[in-house]
Amino acid sequence: MSCFLIAGLIAPDAEFDHAHAEQVAAQADSLTEEEQAAREQYIAEAEEEARKEAEESLEEARAAREEAEARAEKAEQERIEAEQAAEEEEEARKEAEARAQEEEEARLEAEAKAEEERKKEEAEAERKEQERKEAEAAAEAEEEAKREAEEKKRKEEEKIAKAEEEAQREAEEKAQQEAEEQARAEAEAAENDPDYYVGSPVRVGDLEYLVHDFWFYSSLSDGFSQLNTSGTFLVMDVEVHNHDSRPRLVDSSMFTLYDGEGRTFHPDYDADYYVNQIPFELFINEVNPNLSVRTNIVFEIPETWGLELEVASSFGWSLWGHDYERIFIN
């Protein structure tokens, strides 16, 4: 029976070999007591070692089972935690969706308010634009009325001015006719009884004038170019003598030509080159005491009659004025 026990301890998980056990038991019956004791001791020791090994195996199996249970428990805990995390994530997702929904609703509401405000602003802008246009139209109408009133006033003023101008022109024409008649009468009187003639000296203040001669030309030439006129060039050979005790200025502006109709003519400066070797002898020329300057002077005139040359006593402006004398030309 001990053999069976030993065999069961040695191989607790294996199928028991009864034949082998009987053989071992038969061998044990044939042993001596000492051998039997040693064998039993051996068997006991083997049984003890087998028991220890079995206990160790059981302990290892228990530890493995406990470790497996711990791992299973840990896996279960992790699964529970994962489910909780998933639930929390799902809850967070739902909260995020709810917040997004609220934000979207708030955005739509804000857009609706903004659209309403925009429409109000557009309506206000249209109203103001309409008011501006109406104000501009009123201002334009007022300006147009003002322009019409000003135009009416201007036409009335022009009419009055035109009437005044017409009256003044008639008065001037009448005065001119009277002056012409008087000038003609004076010319006729001068022609009948002239004071100074060509070739006779005339003294005006401290200056003495002498017209040596005069000529009429239809054009003037210096040999290189020609100066033409629609009227006539009157060229006079004149001489001015200074009787003063100081130098005196002599200028062509001191000569003025009158015709029988009372018209006045001034010297032609452009023609000076064509009639004098030394031009501009009468351009602000300073003549010393008891000396003379002689040159040609040109007038461009129409066909006329009753010409008289008026000469002045000095050049420029004078506080006491000037003296004048006339020389009868033709």
Rosetta blueprint (number, residue, H / E / L):
1 M L
2 S H
3 C H
4 F H
5 L H
6 I H
7 A H
8 G H
9 L H
10 I H
11 A L
12 P L
13 D L
14 A L
15 E L
16 F L
17 D L
18 H H
19 A H
20 H H
21 A H
22 E H
23 Q H
24 V H
25 A H
26 A H
27 Q H
28 A H
29 D H
30 S L
31 L L
32 T L
33 E H
34 E H
35 E H
36 Q H
37 A H
38 A H
39 R H
40 E H
41 Q H
42 Y H
43 I H
44 A H
45 E H
46 A H
47 E H
48 E H
49 E H
50 A H
51 R H
52 K H
53 E H
54 A H
55 E H
56 E H
57 S H
58 L H
59 E H
60 E H
61 A H
62 R H
63 A H
64 A H
65 R H
66 E H
67 E H
68 A H
69 E H
70 A H
71 R H
72 A H
73 E H
74 K H
75 A H
76 E H
77 Q H
78 E H
79 R H
80 I H
81 E H
82 A H
83 E H
84 Q H
85 A H
86 A H
87 E H
88 E H
89 E H
90 E H
91 E H
92 A H
93 R H
94 K H
95 E H
96 A H
97 E H
98 A H
99 R H
100 A H
101 Q H
102 E H
103 E H
104 E H
105 E H
106 A H
107 R H
108 L H
109 E H
110 A H
111 E H
112 A H
113 K H
114 A H
115 E H
116 E H
117 E H
118 R H
119 K H
120 K H
121 E H
122 E H
123 A H
124 E H
125 A H
126 E H
127 R H
128 K H
129 E H
130 Q H
131 E H
132 R H
133 K H
134 E H
135 A H
136 E H
137 A H
138 A H
139 A H
140 E H
141 A H
142 E H
143 E H
144 E H
145 A H
146 K H
147 R H
148 E H
149 A H
150 E H
151 E H
152 K H
153 K H
154 R H
155 K H
156 E H
157 E H
158 E H
159 K H
160 I H
161 A H
162 K H
163 A H
164 E H
165 E H
166 E H
167 A H
168 Q H
169 R H
170 E H
171 A H
172 E H
173 E H
174 K H
175 A H
176 Q H
177 Q H
178 E H
179 A H
180 E H
181 E H
182 Q H
183 A H
184 R H
185 A H
186 E H
187 A H
188 E H
189 A H
190 A H
191 E H
192 N H
193 D L
194 P L
195 D L
196 Y L
197 Y E
198 V L
199 G L
200 S L
201 P L
202 V E
203 R E
204 V E
205 G L
206 D L
207 L E
208 E E
209 Y E
210 L E
211 V E
212 H E
213 D E
214 F E
215 W E
216 F E
217 Y E
218 S E
219 S E
220 L E
221 S E
222 D L
223 G L
224 F L
225 S L
226 Q E
227 L E
228 N E
229 T E
230 S E
231 G E
232 T E
233 F E
234 L E
235 V E
236 M E
237 D E
238 V E
239 E E
240 V E
241 H E
242 N E
243 H L
244 D L
245 S L
246 R L
247 P L
248 R E
249 L E
250 V E
251 D L
252 S H
253 S H
254 M H
255 F E
256 T E
257 L E
258 Y E
259 D L
260 G L
261 E L
262 G L
263 R L
264 T E
265 F E
266 H L
267 P L
268 D L
269 Y L
270 D L
271 A L
272 D H
273 Y H
274 Y H
275 V H
276 N L
277 Q L
278 I L
279 P L
280 F L
281 E L
282 L L
283 F L
284 I L
285 N E
286 E E
287 V E
288 N L
289 P L
290 N L
291 L L
292 S E
293 V E
294 R E
295 T E
296 N E
297 I E
298 V E
299 F E
300 E E
301 I E
302 P L
303 E L
304 T L
305 W L
306 G L
307 L L
308 E E
309 L E
310 E E
311 V E
312 A E
313 S L
314 S L
315 F L
316 G L
317 W L
318 S L
319 L L
320 W L
321 G L
322 H L
323 D L
324 Y E
325 E E
326 R E
327 I E
328 F E
329 I L
330 N L
